[in-house]
Amino acid sequence: MNAHDLRAILLKLQDRLKDDDRKRLHFFFGNDVPRRIRDDPSLGGTLSLMESLFDQDKINEEDFTFLIHAFEAIQCVDAAKLLREHMRQIKSSEIKKSMQSLAEIMPITMKQIFDDQDDDKYGVQCHESLVFFPEKDIYENNTVMNDTNDKSVDAITTTKDDMTTLPLQSKRKPVFSVTLIIWICLVIFFVILIIIFGAVSGIYLRRALQNNAQLKENILAEIKKSNETIQRLINELKYIQRVKNIPKIAFDAQWSPSGETVAGGNGIGSATNQLQYPWGLFVDDDQSIIIADFGNHRIVQWKKGDTTNGQVVAGGKGE
């Protein structure tokens, strides 16, 4: 696989994307690409999005599972299937290269083992040909005599052969048989395959866990945004409800010539039933009146129906 295979696949993939697929893809990568790319779901915008993922090293020629998970998340099955097929081809190519390297190494190893066995065989044959010849000074005339000066011991005569051969007690057996060597090679081969498979699986699993963590963070961020939007709508509905509860006064309404005192009316003073230069007022939802009593430096609340006394809710202790 060269450095342009993945880009060629991505160009081929563009023919399988519909306009809605592009919009969903750009929305999915909203937190990973600049806003100008996210808001441009055209062919050029999608290619710019892919280039941005290359620059951020979220995808590369060897690992693009991040992009596969993205297409699966937006329900674009054809694009995800095309990318997975390309990933299987890459893995198959890597395994073939490993097999070729192993095949180049194994014949040399086998030749060295057989050469060592040949050397051992020749060594054994040389040892088997060794012959021991007794010394002539010890044996003469096929007899062995003791000291003739010792009169108390009779002469001992021993018969011997003309030449004695010392046979080899046991032959060296080959260290390795051909069958054992073949089994060892097969075991080594399968161990290498298991190591390669474990390494590839570990890399894939680590990438998958990283992508799942990123996807989880994106989902949590979207949920948080949704909750904020819902809370904002609830607050707006509450405000609208409060506005609806405000009594409506017709434009041609006739005011009563005699008003009703709802606060104060007992002269200037600092008592709870008095006011001193009231500056402003506010009517609450329950029609309670809150008055800024400027002269007494306080805020007084007068509940609906209670015109005798107000309640100091803030201030009232001087300047």
C-alpha positions in Angstrom: 0.0 0.0 0.0 1.4 3.4 -1.0 0.8 6.8 0.5 -2.0 7.6 -1.9 -4.2 4.5 -1.6 -6.4 5.9 1.2 -6.8 9.2 -0.5 -7.9 7.4 -3.7 -10.5 5.4 -1.6 -11.8 8.7 -0.1 -12.2 10.2 -3.6 -14.1 7.1 -4.7 -16.2 7.3 -1.5 -17.5 10.7 -2.4 -19.7 9.2 -5.1 -21.5 7.2 -2.5 -22.3 10.2 -0.3 -25.6 12.0 -0.6 -26.2 15.7 0.3 -27.9 14.6 3.6 -24.9 12.3 4.4 -22.5 15.2 3.9 -24.5 17.4 6.2 -24.6 14.8 8.9 -20.9 14.1 8.5 -20.0 17.8 8.8 -22.3 18.1 11.9 -20.7 15.0 13.5 -17.2 16.5 13.1 -18.4 20.0 14.3 -16.0 20.0 17.3 -13.0 18.7 15.3 -12.9 21.0 12.3 -13.0 24.8 11.8 -16.5 26.4 11.5 -16.0 27.4 7.8 -15.4 23.7 6.9 -18.3 22.5 9.1 -20.7 24.9 7.4 -19.7 23.9 3.8 -21.3 20.4 3.1 -20.2 20.6 -0.6 -17.7 18.2 -2.3 -14.9 20.7 -1.7 -16.0 21.2 1.9 -16.0 17.4 2.5 -12.5 17.1 1.0 -11.3 19.9 3.2 -12.8 18.1 6.2 -10.8 14.9 5.3 -7.6 17.0 4.8 -8.2 18.5 8.3 -8.5 15.0 9.8 -5.2 14.1 8.1 -3.5 17.2 9.5 -4.7 16.4 13.1 -3.5 12.8 12.7 -7.0 11.5 13.5 -6.7 9.4 10.3 -3.6 8.1 8.4 -2.7 5.5 5.8 -2.5 2.7 8.4 -5.3 3.6 10.8 -8.6 5.3 9.9 -10.9 3.6 12.3 -11.9 7.0 13.5 -13.5 7.8 10.1 -15.1 4.3 9.9 -16.9 4.9 13.3 -18.0 8.3 12.1 -19.7 6.9 9.0 -21.3 4.1 11.1 -22.6 6.8 13.6 -24.3 8.7 10.8 -25.8 5.5 9.3 -23.7 5.7 6.1 -23.2 1.9 5.7 -21.8 1.9 2.2 -18.9 4.3 3.1 -18.1 2.4 6.3 -18.1 -0.9 4.3 -15.7 0.4 1.7 -13.2 1.7 4.3 -13.4 -1.6 6.3 -12.6 -3.6 3.1 -9.6 -1.4 2.4 -8.4 -1.9 6.0 -8.6 -5.7 5.5 -6.5 -5.5 2.4 -3.8 -3.5 4.3 -3.7 -6.2 7.1 -3.5 -9.0 4.6 -0.6 -7.3 2.8 1.2 -6.9 6.1 0.8 -10.6 6.9 2.1 -11.6 3.5 5.2 -9.5 4.0 5.8 -11.2 7.3 5.5 -14.6 5.7 7.9 -13.7 3.0 10.5 -12.5 5.5 10.1 -15.7 7.5 10.5 -17.8 4.3 13.7 -16.0 3.5 15.2 -16.7 7.0 14.1 -20.3 7.5 16.1 -22.0 4.6 19.4 -20.6 5.9 18.6 -21.9 9.4 17.8 -25.4 8.1 21.0 -25.5 6.1 23.1 -24.7 9.1 21.5 -27.4 11.2 22.1 -30.1 8.6 25.8 -29.0 8.2 26.2 -29.3 12.0 24.8 -32.8 11.8 27.2 -33.9 9.1 30.2 -32.6 11.1 29.0 -34.7 14.1 28.6 -37.8 11.9 32.1 -37.6 10.6 33.5 -37.1 14.1 31.9 -40.3 15.3 33.3 -42.4 12.4 36.8 -41.1 13.2 36.5 -42.1 16.8 35.2 -45.6 15.8 38.4 -46.2 13.8 40.7 -45.7 16.8 42.7 -48.9 17.6 44.8 -49.6 20.7 48.0 -51.6 20.3 49.7 -52.9 23.5 53.4 -52.1 24.1 55.9 -54.8 23.2 58.0 -54.0 26.3 55.3 -55.4 28.6 54.5 -58.6 26.7 57.1 -60.8 25.3 56.6 -64.3 24.0 53.0 -64.2 25.0 53.9 -64.4 28.7 54.0 -62.0 31.7 56.5 -62.9 34.4 57.0 -61.6 37.9 60.3 -60.8 39.5 62.6 -63.9 39.3 64.4 -62.9 42.5 61.3 -63.4 44.6 61.5 -67.1 45.4 58.3 -67.2 47.4 56.0 -66.5 44.4 55.5 -68.8 41.5 55.8 -67.6 38.0 52.5 -66.5 36.4 52.0 -67.0 32.7 49.3 -65.0 30.8 48.2 -65.6 27.3 47.4 -62.6 25.1 46.4 -61.9 21.5 48.8 -60.3 19.1 46.7 -57.1 18.8 43.9 -55.9 21.0 41.3 -53.4 19.5 39.4 -51.1 21.9 35.9 -50.8 20.5 33.8 -47.6 20.9 31.4 -48.2 23.7 28.5 -46.2 22.1 27.9 -44.2 19.0 26.8 -40.6 19.2 23.2 -40.2 18.1 22.1 -37.2 16.1 20.9 -34.3 18.2 18.0 -33.4 16.0 16.0 -35.5 13.6 14.4 -34.1 10.5 10.9 -34.5 11.8 11.8 -32.7 15.0 13.3 -29.9 13.1 10.2 -29.5 10.9 8.0 -29.5 14.1 10.2 -26.8 15.6 10.0 -24.7 12.5 6.2 -25.0 12.5 5.9 -24.0 16.1 8.2 -21.0 15.5 6.1 -20.0 12.5 2.8 -20.2 14.5 4.3 -18.3 17.4 5.3 -15.5 15.1 1.8 -15.5 13.6 0.3 -15.3 17.0 2.6 -12.4 18.0 1.7 -10.5 14.8 -2.0 -11.1 15.3 -1.7 -10.0 18.9 0.1 -6.8 18.0 -2.3 -5.9 15.3 -5.3 -6.6 17.6 -3.8 -4.6 20.4 -3.3 -1.6 18.1 -6.8 -1.9 16.7 -8.3 -2.3 20.2 -6.4 0.7 21.6 -7.6 2.9 18.6 -11.1 1.7 19.1 -11.1 2.6 22.8 -9.7 6.0 22.0 -12.4 6.6 19.4 -15.1 5.4 21.7 -14.0 7.8 24.4 -14.0 10.7 21.9 -17.4 9.7 20.7 -18.7 9.5 24.3 -17.3 13.0 25.0 -19.1 14.3 21.9 -22.4 12.7 22.9 -22.1 14.2 26.4 -21.4 17.6 25.0 -24.4 17.4 22.7 -26.6 16.2 25.6 -25.4 19.2 27.7 -26.2 21.6 24.9 -29.7 20.0 24.5 -30.3 20.4 28.2 -29.3 24.0 28.1 -31.6 24.7 25.2 -34.5 22.9 27.0 -33.9 24.9 30.2 -33.9 28.2 28.1 -37.2 27.3 26.5 -38.7 26.5 29.9 -37.6 29.9 31.2 -39.1 31.6 28.2 -42.4 29.7 28.7 -42.5 30.8 32.3 -41.9 34.4 31.3 -44.7 34.2 28.7 -47.0 32.7 31.3 -46.3 35.5 33.7 -46.9 38.1 31.0 -50.3 36.4 30.3 -51.3 36.8 33.9 -50.9 40.6 33.9 -54.3 42.1 33.7 -55.1 43.8 30.4 -56.5 47.3 30.6 -58.6 48.4 27.7 -57.5 51.6 25.9 -61.0 53.2 26.5 -61.2 52.2 30.2 -62.9 54.8 32.5 -60.9 55.4 35.7 -62.9 55.8 39.0 -62.9 59.4 40.2 -62.2 58.3 43.7 -59.0 56.2 44.2 -58.2 53.6 47.0 -55.2 54.0 49.3 -53.2 50.8 49.2 -50.0 52.0 51.0 -49.2 54.9 53.4 -51.8 57.5 53.9 -50.8 58.2 57.5 -48.6 61.2 57.0 -44.8 61.4 56.7 -42.9 59.3 59.1 -40.8 56.1 59.6 -43.5 53.9 61.1 -44.5 50.8 59.1 -47.8 52.5 58.1 -46.0 55.6 56.9 -43.8 56.6 54.0 -41.3 59.4 53.5 -40.7 60.5 49.9 -41.5 57.2 48.1 -39.3 57.1 45.0 -40.7 54.2 43.0 -42.8 51.1 43.2 -43.1 47.6 41.7 -46.2 45.3 41.5 -45.4 41.6 41.9 -47.2 38.6 40.4 -49.4 38.3 43.5 -50.2 42.0 43.3 -48.0 42.9 46.3 -46.6 46.4 46.1 -42.9 47.0 46.8 -42.1 50.6 47.4 -38.7 52.3 47.6 -39.1 54.6 50.7 -36.4 57.1 49.8 -36.7 59.3 53.0 -36.4 56.3 55.3 -33.7 54.5 53.3 -35.7 51.3 53.1 -37.7 49.0 50.9 -41.3 48.3 52.1 -43.6 45.6 50.9 -47.4 46.1 51.1 -49.4 42.9 50.5 -52.7 43.0 48.6 -55.6 43.7 51.0 -53.4 44.9 53.9 -53.4 48.7 53.8 -52.7 49.2 57.5 -49.0 48.2 57.7 -46.2 47.5 55.4 -43.3 45.1 55.9 -39.7 46.3 55.7 -37.8 43.9 53.5 -34.5 45.8 53.2 -32.8 48.8 54.8 -34.6 50.9 57.4 -31.5 51.4 59.6 -30.5 54.8 58.5 -28.1 56.0 55.8 
